[in-house]
Amino acid sequence: MATTVRLDDAHERKLEKVAQLLHQKKSDVLRDALDYYADYVLNIKKHRILMPSRR
């Protein structure tokens, strides 16, 4: 599935630098970043469900 992402100049430069550093395509870097972020968010949500805050 194709997705389009619009980036400002600063984010485009960061993406380009990371892709060059890792010798990867920009799409691969974005895919890895999304996986990392999604896992983080889902883990936080799971933790909050399992360990509700005490009030």
N, C-alpha and C positions, 0 to 999 in steps of 0.2 A: 504494500500500500504506500503510495507516495503522499508526502506531507510537505507543505511549504512553510518555512519559518523566516520571518523578516527580522533582521538584526540591525541594530544601529552600528555605526562605524567602530566604536570601541569594542563591542562584543564580537564583531567580525574579525577584528585584529587579534583578540584573545583566542578565538576559535582557530584561526590560521596558525598562530604560534604553537598552540597545543597540538594541533594536527601534525605540524612539521616536527615538533619535538618527539612525538610518539611514532612518527612515520606511518600515520593512518590517514584515511580520508576524513574530511570534515563530517560526513554523515556518520561514520563509525564513532567519532568522538562524541557527537550529539546523542547517538543511541546509547553509548556507555553512560553518559551524564544523566540521561533520562532514567536509565535502569537504576543508577545509584540513588538519585533523588527519590524515585518512586519507592524503592525499598526502604529508604529512610523514613519517608512519610507514612508508609503502611506500617512500619515497625512502631513508630510513635503512636499511631492510632490504636494499634493492637495493644500496646503497653497501657494506654489510657483506659481502654475497655477492661483489661484484666486487672488493673490497679487503679480504681477510681480514687480521686482525691478526697481526702477527709475534710469535711466542713463542720 
